[in-house]
Amino acid sequence: MILHMLLKRILREGAITFIDHKGRARHYGGPPIHTSARTGPAPGPVTLRVTDPAFPRRFLAGPEMAIGEAYMDGTLILEEGSVYDMVATLVHNVFRHSRDSRFIRLHWAVNRALRWLHQHNPVERAQRNVAHHYNLSAEMYRLFLDTDQQYSCAYWPPGVETLEDAQLAKKRHIAAKLHLQPGLSVLDVGCGWGGLALHLAREHGVKVTGITLSTEQLRVARERAQAEGLSHLVAFRLQDYRHVTETFDRIVSVGMFEHVGVNHYVAFFRQTRRLLKEDGVFLLHTIGRAERPGGTNAWLRKYIFPGGYTPALSEMSDALERADWVMCDLEVLRVHYAETLRHWRERFEAQREQVVAHLYDARFFRMWTFYLAGCEAVFRFDRQVVFQAQLTQALDAVPITRDYITDEERRSAARHGQDRERRGPTLVSRAS
């Protein structure tokens, strides 16, 4: 009865039919959820059946964990609609109608109060957290990422429609903000499978050092550099940013700051400042929240990104001030990650047979579809965004107007052609 009252209060738009373990069906919602062309597809009607009699109790204890685990375990069965329809309807309604409800505020307050414990991230723990997610099979990531294996928000300027082109546009956008010249040294903090480092070396003639805590990513990145004949320009290391000692002309970090831990922000920015030459540029690309500080979704923290957290701008700016950085430019990418995640989710769902039969199992597949759909929903309907912060130590380290960013992107596209990299990056198979 309490669950019924909560759902009735929360679900005011869209349509969800909830069938409990005794077969009783209740309908929730109201007018259809409308979205604009900018915010993407609206969720359709959903019918879900829950076979676990303990689900109502578990939902009251923690709705995020209860729904995610029930879907993973197969005790929450979708009889109509998709997992995206379900989570998007829930996220939209919570954001629009229930953020100030006593139930939601209580769970939010508990989660936020414990974030300092969740965010404690010394080197050893950071290595374990990275291994949990990024040491999964490289073959699995190839099933849904673009050909260059960019596992971060793509950039969707007008006219860009494919994931490959959007990821290439993202790399060019970042390179332009780094204001590169041939021969400069670049540190890539959290280099992933090496795609950005290889792009910068290949297209701009810079020398890149990429660091990661993932042994699987390190293996693939080194093989790619050798296969492309770029080992003289790009070096990859298994190393924590806290242990780097050299100085660099440029630093770039894409999709890594989310794993630093809010307790460590000031130390991170002080260390990167020590590693950057006085006239250098640091480009930080990170997921963020366009709202006050909070906590990480409990299910996501347990199953996908242990130790992960998306910062509020106030948390970033406070740490930057304390570390004595100059913020030269800040861009907020809205909806770009929702579109990126939609492409990932659709590609991943199309590979169900490969994932279940050859890589993991059905429970893992459900876990990852829930993760991708849930993240897509919060970037469409909640306050999740991406920050690109350009940081320097000197006021004149980059031109004082932003024209140079667009000009460099256009020059890069004209020099190298959109099709060259879309066809060309060398990916080394797991069996090689």
Secondary structure as the mmCIF struct_conf table of DSSP 4:
data_model
#
loop_
_struct_conf.conf_type_id
_struct_conf.id
_struct_conf.beg_label_comp_id
_struct_conf.beg_label_asym_id
_struct_conf.beg_label_seq_id
_struct_conf.end_label_comp_id
_struct_conf.end_label_asym_id
_struct_conf.end_label_seq_id
HELX_RH_AL_P HELX_RH_AL_P1 ILE A 2 ILE A 10
BEND BEND1 GLU A 13 GLY A 14
STRN STRN1 ALA A 15 ILE A 19
TURN_TY1_P TURN_TY1_P1 HIS A 21 LYS A 22
STRN STRN2 ALA A 25 GLY A 29
BEND BEND2 PRO A 31 PRO A 31
HELX_LH_PP_P HELX_LH_PP_P1 PRO A 32 HIS A 34
TURN_TY1_P TURN_TY1_P2 ALA A 37 THR A 39
HELX_LH_PP_P HELX_LH_PP_P2 PRO A 41 PRO A 43
STRN STRN3 VAL A 46 VAL A 50
TURN_TY1_P TURN_TY1_P3 PRO A 53 ALA A 54
HELX_RH_AL_P HELX_RH_AL_P2 PHE A 55 ALA A 61
HELX_RH_AL_P HELX_RH_AL_P3 PRO A 63 ASP A 73
TURN_TY1_P TURN_TY1_P4 GLY A 74 GLY A 74
BEND BEND3 THR A 75 THR A 75
STRN STRN4 LEU A 76 GLU A 80
BEND BEND4 GLY A 81 GLY A 81
HELX_RH_AL_P HELX_RH_AL_P4 VAL A 83 ASN A 93
HELX_RH_PI_P HELX_RH_PI_P1 VAL A 94 SER A 98
TURN_TY1_P TURN_TY1_P5 ARG A 99 ASP A 100
BEND BEND5 SER A 101 SER A 101
HELX_RH_AL_P HELX_RH_AL_P5 ARG A 102 ALA A 113
TURN_TY1_P TURN_TY1_P6 LEU A 114 LEU A 114
HELX_RH_AL_P HELX_RH_AL_P6 ARG A 115 HIS A 118
TURN_TY1_P TURN_TY1_P7 GLN A 119 GLN A 119
HELX_RH_AL_P HELX_RH_AL_P7 VAL A 123 TYR A 134
TURN_TY1_P TURN_TY1_P8 ASN A 135 ASN A 135
BEND BEND6 LEU A 136 LEU A 136
HELX_RH_AL_P HELX_RH_AL_P8 ALA A 138 ARG A 142
TURN_TY1_P TURN_TY1_P9 LEU A 143 PHE A 144
BEND BEND7 LEU A 145 LEU A 145
TURN_TY1_P TURN_TY1_P10 THR A 147 ASP A 148
BEND BEND8 SER A 152 SER A 152
TURN_TY1_P TURN_TY1_P11 PRO A 158 GLY A 159
BEND BEND9 THR A 162 THR A 162
HELX_RH_AL_P HELX_RH_AL_P9 LEU A 163 LEU A 178
TURN_TY1_P TURN_TY1_P12 HIS A 179 HIS A 179
TURN_TY1_P TURN_TY1_P13 PRO A 182 GLY A 183
STRN STRN5 SER A 185 VAL A 189
BEND BEND10 GLY A 190 GLY A 190
TURN_TY1_P TURN_TY1_P14 GLY A 192 TRP A 193
BEND BEND11 GLY A 194 GLY A 194
HELX_RH_AL_P HELX_RH_AL_P10 GLY A 195 HIS A 204
STRN STRN6 LYS A 207 THR A 212
BEND BEND12 LEU A 213 LEU A 213
HELX_RH_AL_P HELX_RH_AL_P11 THR A 215 ALA A 227
TURN_TY1_P TURN_TY1_P15 GLU A 228 GLY A 229
TURN_TY1_P TURN_TY1_P16 SER A 231 LEU A 233
STRN STRN7 VAL A 234 LEU A 238
HELX_RH_3T_P HELX_RH_3T_P1 TYR A 241 HIS A 243
STRN STRN8 PHE A 248 VAL A 254
BEND BEND13 GLY A 255 GLY A 255
HELX_RH_3T_P HELX_RH_3T_P2 PHE A 257 HIS A 259
TURN_TY1_P TURN_TY1_P17 VAL A 260 VAL A 260
HELX_RH_3T_P HELX_RH_3T_P3 VAL A 262 HIS A 264
HELX_RH_AL_P HELX_RH_AL_P12 TYR A 265 LEU A 275
STRN STRN9 LEU A 276 ARG A 289
BEND BEND14 ALA A 290 ARG A 292
HELX_RH_AL_P HELX_RH_AL_P13 ALA A 298 TYR A 303
TURN_TY1_P TURN_TY1_P18 ILE A 304 ILE A 304
TURN_TY1_P TURN_TY1_P19 PRO A 306 GLY A 307
HELX_LH_PP_P HELX_LH_PP_P3 THR A 310 PRO A 311
STRN STRN10 ALA A 312 ALA A 312
HELX_RH_AL_P HELX_RH_AL_P14 LEU A 313 ARG A 322
TURN_TY1_P TURN_TY1_P20 ALA A 323 ASP A 324
STRN STRN11 VAL A 326 LEU A 333
BEND BEND15 VAL A 335 VAL A 335
HELX_RH_AL_P HELX_RH_AL_P15 HIS A 336 ALA A 350
TURN_TY1_P TURN_TY1_P21 GLN A 351 GLN A 351
HELX_RH_AL_P HELX_RH_AL_P16 ARG A 352 GLN A 354
HELX_RH_PI_P HELX_RH_PI_P2 VAL A 355 LEU A 359
BEND BEND16 TYR A 360 TYR A 360
HELX_RH_AL_P HELX_RH_AL_P17 ALA A 362 PHE A 381
BEND BEND17 ASP A 382 ARG A 383
STRN STRN12 GLN A 384 THR A 392
BEND BEND18 GLN A 393 ALA A 394
TURN_TY1_P TURN_TY1_P22 LEU A 395 ASP A 396
BEND BEND19 ALA A 397 VAL A 398
BEND BEND20 ILE A 400 THR A 401
TURN_TY1_P TURN_TY1_P23 ARG A 402 ARG A 402
HELX_RH_AL_P HELX_RH_AL_P18 ASP A 403 HIS A 416
HELX_RH_AL_P HELX_RH_AL_P19 GLN A 418 ARG A 423
TURN_TY1_P TURN_TY1_P24 ARG A 430 ALA A 431
#
